[in-house]
């Protein structure tokens, strides 16, 4: 696996423009069949560099856990929020993701001066923001947020697995793997499955 290291270039540039509390914001779980979408916002301390921070998808699980601890202990501020399956079904995954990101940002006290968001603009945020295409691979603050969101969501999915191991959430975390689809065909949808996410291969086979 190629290890692409996120950079602090953009955050540093924003600080030179007078935005000191620069948050990165990202979400995980958009493409899952089950569980929430989880967003995180992180304001890294510019004086405390954390080696190894990059897009959470490029970091092995044990390393994500280690980085999660470093990020949450040393950050100037951080917040996590989620949108549960029912909300995703009610308003669609895109809007639910944006609302989760807004909640994560607004949970930080004091609030950031500027938010760097992976790919999107968060509607109605009321704080200066800038979308960054492929931000989780380019920007350290966004990469840090992706790690915090990923670890938080994975822990939640492991708790769901402990309560109901039929679906194998410990392996796929709610994504549409072959064994997850097989479990859906056998057991049907659970309380944490998104009813609006129905793979065509399973139409008429599950409730």
HELIX and SHEET records of a PDB file:
HELIX    1   1 UNK A    9  UNK A   16  1                                   8    
HELIX    2   2 UNK A   56  UNK A   58  5                                   3    
HELIX    3   3 UNK A   61  UNK A   74  1                                  14    
HELIX    4   4 UNK A   85  UNK A   91  1                                   7    
HELIX    5   5 UNK A   93  UNK A  106  1                                  14    
HELIX    6   6 UNK A  135  UNK A  138  1                                   4    
HELIX    7   7 UNK A  140  UNK A  163  1                                  24    
HELIX    8   8 UNK A  165  UNK A  167  5                                   3    
HELIX    9   9 UNK A  169  UNK A  172  1                                   4    
HELIX   10  10 UNK A  178  UNK A  187  1                                  10    
HELIX   11  11 UNK A  200  UNK A  202  5                                   3    
SHEET    1   A 5 UNK A  77  UNK A  83  0                                        
SHEET    2   A 5 UNK A  37  UNK A  43 -1                                        
SHEET    3   A 5 UNK A  22  UNK A  28 -1                                        
SHEET    4   A 5 UNK A 114  UNK A 118  1                                        
SHEET    5   A 5 UNK A 128  UNK A 132  1                                        
END                                                                             
